[in-house]
Amino acid sequence: MPVQARTLASFFASAVMVAAALAGCAKPPPPPVVEAPPALPPHLGPPPAASCTVAPFHVADGGTAAISMIVSNDGGYCAATLTTAAGAPFDAPLEPQTPAHGTAAVVQYNHKTSVEYVATPGYVGHDAFTTELIIKGQPGYTTLNVSVDVQPVPPASAKSS
């Protein structure tokens, strides 16, 4: 065997041995990255308030309605639920006036639109906000003027010993 052939054969043999030795040192691939689930919609975030009363109301598509809520400030939400005249949820909300002492959200679920309010922790008193709801393909908005009476959390009942 000529010298060049032996040198080349020796080189390949050495390369194969080095590759085999390194294969034993190889690290397994890292586990796949698992992303956190998306944030839950507001109505699935806080639980319902312990006390929430919404006065009955009616609003025609493109009309205006006054909605009155009474809610206990326990961190839960109070909601007014409605649909369009066709029985479908509204397509999009606008909030031209936000509440001063809480947060409002408009969510769609179960083929309905829910206008939800959560009071700022510790706040007791009156709050208000306006929401305009859009029906795709129709001019104008359905306007909801929401008035909220935020009540203190009732004291826990005394336990008898």
N, C-alpha and C positions, 0 to 999 in steps of 0.2 A: 504494500500500500504506500503510495507516495506520501511525502511529508505533509503536503497541503491537505490531502484527504484525511490523514490522521489528525491533524490540528483541527480541521473542521468538524470531524466526528467527535473529537474530544470536547470541543466547544459546545456542540449540541447536547452531549451527554451531561456536561456540567450545567447547562441551562435547564435541562429537564430536572436534574436533582435540586437545583436552587428553587425552581418553580414548585416542585413537590414539597419542599421544606417550607416555603412561604405559604402554601395553601393551608397548611395546618395552623398558621397564625392568623388567617383571615378572620375578620370580625363579621358576625352576622349582620345583615342589613338592619337599619333602625326600624322600629315599629312604625306603622303608618300614623300620620298626624290625625288625631280626631278633633274636629272643631266642636266648640261648644254649641249647643242647640240655640236657635235664634230666640230672642227675647219673646216672652209670651205677650199676647195682646192684653191691653189694660183690663178687660173684663175677666181675664184668667189670672191676673196678677193679685191685687188685693181681694180679699173675700168681700161678700156683700156686708154692708153695715148691719149692725145688730138691730137698728131701727131705721127704716126708710119708708116714707109715705109719699106717694106721688098722687096729686089730685087728678081725677079723670080729666082728659082733654081731648079735643078733636081739632085736626087741622087739615084743610084741603090742600092738595098739591098746589104749590105756588102761593099759599096763604100764610098767615101769621097766627101763632098760638102763644098764649102765656102758660107756662108750666110752673107749678108750685111743688117744691120738694121740702120735706122735713126729714133731716138726717141726724143721727147721733154721731158725734165725732170720735169714733173708735178705730179709725184707720181704714174702714171699709168704704165701699162705694155705694151710691144711691143712683138708680137708673130709671129713665123714662124710655120706654120702648115703643117704636112705631114702624109703620110701613107706608109705602106710597098707596094711592087709591087702587092701584093694580095689585096690591098685596106683595110687592117686592121691596127689598131694602133700597134706601137712597144710594146714589152712586158716589157722592163725595161730600165732605163737610168743609165749611169755612167757619172760622171763629172770629168774627169781627170785634167782639168784646169778651175778653177773658175774665175769669173770676179773680177777685182781688185776694181771696183768702182760701184758695184751694186750687185744684186742677180739674179740668174738664177734658173728656175724651169722647169721641164718637167712633163706635166700632160696629162692624157688621158680624152677625152670627145667627145661625139658625134661620136664615132668610128674613131677618129683621134688622133694623137700625136701633142701636142703643146709645142714648146720650147719657153719659156717666159723669158723676161728680164725686171727688174725694176732698174733704176739708183738710186744711193745713193742721198738723197736730197741735192740739191745745186751743184752737180757735173756737169761739162760741159767738154766734150772732148772725147777721144777715149777709148774704153774698148773692151775686147775680152774674149772669153771663148770657151772651147771645150766640146762637149757632145757626148758620144758614146751610140748608141741605140742598144738594143739586140732584136733579133727575136728568140723566143723559138724554139729549135730544129735545129737551123742553126749555123754553126761556124762563128766566127768573129763578128765584130760590123759594124754598119753604123755610120760613123764619121761625125759630123757637126762642122766645125770651124766657129764660129760666131764672126763677127766683128761689133762693135756697135759704131755709131757716136751719142753721146748724145748732144742735142741742148738745149740752154736756153729756158725757157718758154717764149713764145711771150708776150709782154706787153698787158694788157687788152686795148681794144679799148676805146678811149676817148669818154665820153658821152657828148652830146651837151646839153646845158642848155636852 
